[in-house]
Amino acid sequence: MTETLARLEGVSRTYQKGKERVEVLHQLDLTIPKGDFIAIMGPSGSGKTTLLNLLGGLDRPTAGSVRVGDAELSKMSNSQLSSWRSTNVGFIFQFYNLLPVLTAQKNVELPLLLTRFGGSERARRAKIALDIVGLGDRARHYPRELSGGQEQRVAIARAIVSDPPLLLCDEPTGDLDRETADEILKLLQILNREHDKTIVMVTHDAQAADYAQRTLHCDKGTLKQREVA
C-alpha cells in the first residue's frame, strides 16, 4: 500500500472582500500519496494557489483539516509552521526570487540559515543541490550572469537544499521559453523519480501538465481528476 504524504479533508477557504465573503475552496478532499507528481490546472481565481499555500502552511483553512506527514497544519502556531516549513517543504515560483547581491551558492544556502548547520555544512549541502540541478560549475556566478533557465535551476536547488519530502511549484515554467521550460520539467521528473520528491505543480500549460503523473482541474473551489495518458 502506498504511503500517504498529505491529506486535505473537508477544506474550505473563505476570504472577506469588503462586505462580501468569497469562498475560494469548498469542502475539498485530496489525498496525495508519497512519490506523487500532480499538476493542478484551472482558470485564474479557481483556488489553485490557495491550495498550494494551504499545503505549504502559508495559509490556514476556514474549515477542514490539512495534514502533511505527521503534522496537522491547521492546528499549528505560526512559529511552529515556520519551523516545519524549513525542513518539510520546498517552494518553486514562476519568478525566481533570487537575491541579486548573492552568488548562486549563497542563494541556495539561504533556507539553511534557519537550521542548526554551520557554514561548512551549509556550503556542502548547497554544492550537492547545485550538482543535482546541473549547475555545480556556476556556484560563484551571480543571478545577472545566468540565463532564465539557470536562475530557475538555482531556485530549484534552493528548494531542495534542506531535502524536503514535498515540493510545491507555482507556475515554475511560466517565465521560460518552451525549450527551457521542458528542461526544467524534465528536472522536476528526475527529482520525483530518482530523489523521492512528491511534487504538486500549479500550471496553465497543458504541455507542462503532461510531465506529471496525474492532472487535477480546479474550478469553483473543487477538484476533478483527469488521468494523464
RODRENVEX-457906 format. One record per residue: residue in three letters; x, y, z of N, C-alpha, C in turn. Coordinates in steps of 0.001 Angstrom, whole numbers, padded with zeros to 6 digits, always signed. Example, Ala and Ser with C-alpha at 12.3 -4.5 7.8 and 13.67 -1.06 7.14 Angstrom:
<tornus>
ALA+013190-005690+007800+012300-004500+007800+013200-003300+007800/SER+012850-002250+007080+013670-001060+007140+012900+000030+007870/
</tornus>
This chain:
<tornus>
MET+000846-001197+000000+000000+000000+000000+000884+001250+000000/THR+000562+002208-000875+001345+003437-000976+001104+004321+000240/GLU+002190+004832+000805+002094+005711+001971+001538+007065+001560/THR+000650+007623+002380+000084+008946+002123+001005+010014+002689/LEU+001351+011002+001851+002180+012110+002328+001320+013260+002840/ALA+000229+013558+002130-000610+014705+002513-002077+014368+002306/ARG-002921+014956+003173-004358+014721+003059-005118+015979+003466/LEU-006007+016411+002592-006918+017508+002907-008316+016926+003015/GLU-009011+017261+004094-010355+016727+004321-011322+017861+004635/GLY-012341+017980+003797-013385+018981+004014-012877+020402+004084/VAL-011850+020713+003281-011188+022011+003382-011966+023091+002618/SER-012303+024142+003328-012879+025344+002719-011995+026527+003082/ARG-011913+027484+002165-011171+028721+002460-011986+029900+001967/THR-012361+030763+002888-013185+031929+002589-012419+033191+002955/TYR-012489+034192+002081-011848+035483+002333-012910+036574+002425/GLN-012614+037576+003210-013503+038734+003311-013041+039784+002318/LYS-013899+040140+001374-013585+041161+000377-014600+042281+000523/GLY-014211+043291+001296-015165+044348+001631-016262+043758+002501/LYS-017501+043936+002085-018631+043375+002831-018985+041959+002361/GLU-018297+041522+001333-018621+040226+000729-017647+039144+001187/ARG-018189+037958+001438-017358+036802+001757-017232+035939+000500/VAL-015988+035690+000094-015716+034942-001131-015131+033587-000764/GLU-015813+032515-001160-015326+031168-000886-014467+030694-002064/VAL-013164+030510-001811-012226+030120-002857-012145+028597-002976/LEU-012167+027907-001855-012194+026442-001844-013422+025985-001070/HIS-014076+024928-001575-015336+024481-000982-015272+022991-000638/GLN-015166+022693+000662-015232+021314+001176-014409+020357+000318/LEU-013161+020735+000126-012272+020000-000780-011604+018837-000063/ASP-011579+017681-000716-010868+016497-000238-009774+016149-001240/LEU-008588+015855-000739-007478+015473-001617-006494+014612-000844/THR-006139+013477-001425-005114+012609-000859-003930+012572-001814/ILE-002742+012825-001282-001524+012853-002093-000596+011746-001603/PRO-000463+010652-002361+000454+009587-001968+001906+010057-002028/LYS+002745+009476-001210+004182+009747-001273+004698+009358-002652/GLY+005484+010243-003278+006021+009965-004599+005138+010406-005743/ASP+004026+011054-005439+003113+011525-006480+003698+012759-007166/PHE+003268+013016-008389+003572+014242-009118+002256+014696-009731/ILE+001661+015727-009120+000341+016213-009516+000471+017561-010202/ALA-000208+017715-011322-000381+019028-011940-001795+019506-011639/ILE-001922+020758-011237-003228+021357-010968-003462+022471-011979/MET-004527+022339-012761-004877+023335-013763-006222+023952-013414/GLY-006537+025054-014077-007821+025706-013843-007730+027183-014137/PRO-008862+027841-014280-008866+029280-014583-008337+030105-013419/SER-007944+031336-013731-007495+032252-012682-008606+032450-011659/GLY-008227+032449-010378-009211+032634-009320-009934+031369-008910/SER-009502+030223-009446-010201+028972-009135-009749+028337-007828/GLY-008677+028861-007214-008228+028335-005926-006938+027539-005979/LYS-006263+027505-007134-005052+026693-007296-003941+027120-006332/THR-003624+028414-006345-002542+028899-005494-002933+028826-004021/THR-004201+029067-003723-004668+028916-002333-004430+027492-001838/LEU-004685+026515-002696-004450+025118-002344-002967+024882-002040/LEU-002085+025416-002875-000647+025281-002615-000271+025917-001285/ASN-000808+027105-001029-000475+027810+000206-000935+027047+001444/LEU-002058+026357+001343-002540+025535+002461-001625+024345+002682/LEU-001194+023692+001590-000293+022540+001700+001066+022947+002268/GLY+001477+024190+001978+002773+024654+002445+002740+025370+003777/GLY+001583+025433+004393+001484+026086+005690+001625+027595+005624/LEU+001396+028173+004437+001427+029630+004298+000062+030256+004546/ASP-000969+029429+004570-002339+029885+004797-003044+028820+005628/ARG-004165+029192+006190-004931+028257+007025-006335+028095+006458/PRO-006909+026902+006567-008275+026715+006076-009290+027393+006995/THR-010390+027850+006423-011503+028359+007217-012203+027207+007916/ALA-012231+026058+007234-012801+024834+007809-012057+023647+007211/GLY-012051+022535+007955-011423+021325+007460-010025+021102+008008/SER-009387+020047+007520-008115+019589+008049-007072+019489+006936/VAL-005859+019976+007227-004724+019838+006314-003613+019119+007057/ARG-003294+017907+006608-002251+017109+007245-001173+016778+006224/VAL+000086+017022+006596+001232+016652+005771+002176+015841+006638/GLY+002399+014587+006253+003179+013697+007108+002464+013514+008430/ASP+003181+013731+009518+002585+013606+010849+002063+014933+011390/ALA+002146+015978+010598+001795+017319+011081+000381+017705+010658/GLU-000402+018158+011621-001725+018729+011356-001544+020238+011266/LEU-001416+020748+010041-001025+022146+009847-002059+023120+010380/SER-003328+022762+010277-004388+023688+010668-004421+023929+012173/LYS-003648+023147+012948-003639+023316+014406-002325+023867+014934/MET-001400+024198+014017-000078+024652+014440-000021+026168+014551/SER+000824+026669+015452+001029+028110+015590+001902+028607+014438/ASN+001979+029926+014288+002801+030491+013218+004267+030096+013365/SER+004793+030111+014579+006194+029745+014792+006418+028259+014531/GLN+005457+027428+014897+005564+026003+014599+005536+025748+013101/LEU+004674+026482+012390+004594+026326+010940+005897+026763+010277/SER+006483+027847+010740+007731+028341+010171+008843+027313+010334/SER+008927+026730+011514+009927+025690+011764+009659+024456+010910/TRP+008401+024080+010798+008030+022905+009999+008376+023104+008531/ARG+008065+024280+007985+008342+024560+006568+009824+024457+006247/SER+010692+024823+007179+012130+024900+006894+012723+023554+006509/THR+012083+022458+006906+012637+021139+006592+011668+020228+005841/ASN+010421+020639+005683+009427+019722+005124+008881+020102+003755/VAL+009111+021337+003321+008536+021759+002044+009477+022725+001339/GLY+009569+022570+000024+010335+023491-000806+009400+024186-001782/PHE+009585+025491-001973+008720+026282-002851+009485+026692-004107/ILE+008833+026539-005262+009393+026969-006545+008339+027841-007224/PHE+008731+029060-007590+007774+030026-008126+008084+030355-009586/GLN+007141+031058-010227+007348+031489-011607+008550+032432-011700/PHE+008634+033368-010751+009758+034294-010715+010714+033796-009638/TYR+011984+033838-009932+012963+033019-009210+013245+033528-007800/ASN+013016+034830-007567+013205+035400-006221+014612+035173-005683/LEU+015599+035249-006573+016991+035163-006137+017465+036542-005693/LEU+018341+036579-004705+018903+037853-004261+020067+038217-005175/PRO+019984+039350-005869+020999+039681-006887+022392+039909-006319/VAL+022495+040225-005022+023811+040513-004432+024504+039251-003936/LEU+023843+038093-004065+024421+036836-003604+024724+035930-004788/THR+025779+035129-004673+026091+034129-005691+025040+033024-005677/ALA+025083+032186-006695+024175+031038-006736+024329+030200-005475/GLN+025574+029954-005074+025851+029165-003871+025176+029773-002644/LYS+025343+031075-002453+024795+031729-001266+023271+031807-001326/ASN+022711+031970-002530+021255+031932-002656+020705+030578-002236/VAL+021371+029514-002627+020912+028169-002291+021035+027910-000791/GLU+022031+028498-000171+022249+028286+001262+021195+028969+002135/LEU+020465+029945+001594+019585+030784+002417+018643+029998+003330/PRO+017912+028961+002836+016995+028249+003735+017709+027588+004918/LEU+018990+027285+004748+019726+026596+005808+020135+027529+006937/LEU+019975+028836+006723+020274+029777+007801+019295+029617+008958/LEU+018151+028987+008691+017155+028752+009736+017399+027445+010486/THR+018455+026722+010109+018752+025429+010724+019959+025547+011646/ARG+020330+024427+012222+021463+024388+013154+022797+024209+012435/PHE+022800+024074+011112+024027+023776+010378+024989+024954+010383/GLY+026282+024651+010516+027316+025660+010420+027632+025988+008970/GLY+028545+026955+008779+028853+027429+007443+029369+026354+006507/SER+030267+025494+006973+030842+024471+006095+029787+023453+005677/GLU+028884+023101+006590+027830+022145+006253+026811+022769+005304/ARG+026500+024047+005499+025596+024726+004570+026195+024730+003157/ALA+027491+025025+003086+028160+025058+001781+028159+023680+001132/ARG+028395+022650+001916+028417+021281+001373+027058+020900+000811/ARG+026009+021195+001546+024664+020838+001096+024250+021655-000126/ALA+024644+022914-000155+024321+023744-001315+025030+023223-002559/LYS+026271+022773-002414+027010+022221-003555+026311+020975-004090/ILE+025841+020113-003191+025122+018907-003609+023868+019294-004386/ALA+023121+020271-003873+021881+020690-004532+022171+021279-005911/LEU+023221+022088-006021+023582+022661-007322+024041+021573-008294/ASP+024748+020577-007795+025164+019458-008652+023940+018712-009179/ILE+022941+018517-008330+021735+017783-008736+021030+018494-009887/VAL+020998+019829-009845+020304+020577-010906+021229+020927-012069/GLY+022458+020416-012043+023371+020596-013160+024081+021935-013210/LEU+024218+022585-012053+024861+023901-012024+026031+023961-011041/GLY+026667+022831-010813+027803+022817-009900+028918+023753-010331/ASP+029038+023991-011651+030096+024866-012168+029687+026334-012193/ARG+028499+026652-011699+028023+028042-011687+027852+028566-010261/ALA+028425+027880-009289+028207+028229-007882+028612+029658-007554/ARG+029660+030170-008207+030172+031503-007889+029568+032601-008771/HIS+028648+032227-009652+028022+033200-010534+026875+033917-009814/TYR+026675+035179-010162+025555+035952-009642+024357+035792-010586/PRO+023131+036027-010085+021949+035872-010941+022045+036598-012285/ARG+022637+037801-012304+022744+038567-013559+023636+037875-014584/GLU+024446+036920-014127+025357+036195-015019+024767+034869-015493/LEU+023512+034621-015158+022852+033366-015502+021671+033619-016440/SER+021332+032610-017238+020127+032679-018068+018896+032449-017198/GLY+017706+032697-017772+016476+032470-017019+016347+031019-016581/GLY+016675+030095-017463+016602+028681-017096+017567+028323-015995/GLN+018780+028921-016042+019759+028658-014984+019308+029262-013660/GLU+018699+030440-013710+018180+031047-012482+017108+030153-011859/GLN+016235+029577-012693+015206+028693-012152+015834+027428-011567/ARG+016908+026940-012164+017604+025782-011600+018200+026116-010230/VAL+018736+027321-010100+019234+027749-008785+018084+027797-007785/ALA+016939+028318-008227+015771+028377-007342+015323+026975-006939/ILE+015422+026016-007858+015061+024632-007535+016070+024049-006551/ALA+017356+024335-006770+018377+023876-005825+018105+024427-004432/ARG+017710+025695-004358+017369+026305-003063+016176+025588-002427/ALA+015218+025165-003251+014029+024487-002730+014343+023096-002184/ILE+015377+022442-002734+015667+021061-002311+016833+020968-001340/VAL+017481+022095-001010+018722+022030-000240+018527+021436+001153/SER+017344+021614+001742+017083+021042+003067+016474+019641+002973/ASP+016441+019098+001744+015926+017750+001464+014489+017562+001954/PRO+013578+018472+001573+012179+018323+001993+011488+017233+001185/PRO+010524+016528+001763+009805+015499+001009+008828+016074-000005/LEU+008384+017335+000179+007332+017920-000646+007834+019171-001353/LEU+007615+019223-002687+007919+020416-003473+006614+021001-004008/LEU+006412+022291-003789+005226+022998-004269+005663+024001-005325/CYS+005137+023856-006533+005588+024648-007671+004428+025467-008217/ASP+004573+026786-008210+003524+027678-008699+003972+028279-010030/GLU+003442+027754-011143+003805+028192-012491+005326+028221-012673/PRO+006030+027111-012414+007501+027142-012409+008119+027409-013776/THR+007346+027240-014872+007893+027474-016212+007208+028652-016906/GLY+006422+029415-016175+005626+030482-016775+006438+031607-017376/ASP+007709+031751-016970+008540+032847-017459+009611+032356-018432/LEU+009457+031103-018924+010501+030485-019745+009976+030133-021135/ASP+010888+030087-022108+010506+029623-023440+010283+028108-023397/ARG+009685+027571-024479+009269+026172-024488+010429+025203-024246/GLU+011544+025423-024927+012678+024507-024790+013228+024512-023371/THR+013394+025706-022806+013905+025810-021435+012893+025262-020439/ALA+011612+025525-020696+010558+025000-019819+010607+023476-019780/ASP+010778+022843-020937+010838+021381-020980+012040+020853-020204/GLU+013159+021578-020251+014333+021164-019476+014040+021206-017978/ILE+013359+022252-017534+013008+022389-016122+012024+021288-015714/LEU+011057+020991-016566+010060+019959-016257+010697+018577-016210/LYS+011670+018329-017079+012397+017051-017018+013185+016951-015720/LEU+013736+018073-015260+014436+018092-013980+013472+017765-012839/LEU+012265+018329-012879+011267+018010-011853+010933+016522-011879/GLN+010840+015929-013077+010588+014495-013171+011720+013692-012526/ILE+012948+014118-012729+014093+013436-012120+014017+013533-010599/LEU+013693+014720-010097+013566+014889-008645+012466+013989-008094/ASN+011393+013830-008860+010281+012977-008449+010661+011502-008476/ARG+011270+011067-009565+011505+009641-009777+012777+009116-009109/GLU+013824+009950-009073+015114+009479-008588+015461+009999-007195/HIS+014798+011085-006773+015130+011677-005474+013932+011680-004523/ASP+012900+010931-004884+011751+010682-003987+011020+011953-003554/LYS+010981+012963-004425+010248+014179-004087+008794+014057-004553/THR+007882+014360-003661+006473+014465-004010+006238+015889-004490/ILE+005612+016039-005664+005508+017356-006291+004050+017696-006583/VAL+003659+018910-006199+002371+019475-006585+002667+020749-007367/MET+002233+020783-008626+002581+021873-009527+001323+022533-010091/VAL+001192+023825-009858+000136+024619-010486+000650+025122-011828/THR-000146+024952-012895+000271+025419-014213-000944+025728-015080/HIS-000759+026691-015997-001761+026954-017026-001423+026203-018317/ASP-000253+025571-018337+000310+024988-019547-000002+023493-019627/ALA-000843+023105-020588-001215+021693-020730-000005+020825-021044/GLN+000961+021357-021781+002167+020587-022081+002986+020350-020823/ALA+003012+021319-019941+003710+021137-018662+003003+020073-017829/ALA+001670+020110-017830+000900+019141-017045+001167+017709-017492/ASP+001510+017521-018764+001769+016176-019279+002992+015526-018640/TYR+003848+016309-018009+005015+015749-017323+004633+015122-015976/ALA+003468+015458-015455+003023+014939-014159+002420+013548-014300/GLN+002248+012877-013173+001611+011555-013170+000103+011671-013344/ARG-000460+012736-012829-001901+012951-012962-002202+014440-012917/THR-003329+014809-013489-003734+016205-013542-005069+016385-012851/LEU-005155+017392-011991-006404+017766-011339-006844+019117-011877/HIS-008127+019249-012151-008679+020515-012625-009426+021181-011474/CYS-009015+022390-011161-009625+023160-010083-010588+024168-010695/ASP-011842+024128-010251-012838+025067-010768-013884+025306-009696/LYS-014110+026557-009405-015104+026952-008399-014856+026276-007059/GLY-013554+026142-006729-013192+025643-005408-013246+024157-005228/THR-013451+023391-006293-013481+021929-006199-012483+021349-007190/LEU-012169+020063-007035-011198+019391-007884-011846+018261-008663/LYS-011450+018139-009928-011827+016991-010746-010567+016431-011358/GLN-010501+015114-011465-009261+014476-011896-009351+014007-013343/ARG-008218+014220-014041-008064+013651-015372-006754+012881-015379/GLU-006812+011595-015606-005594+010796-015661-004807+011153-016923/VAL-003499+011283-016762-002641+011588-017903-002302+010307-018632/ALA-002516+010288-019966-002246+009077-020742-000756+008829-020827/
</tornus>
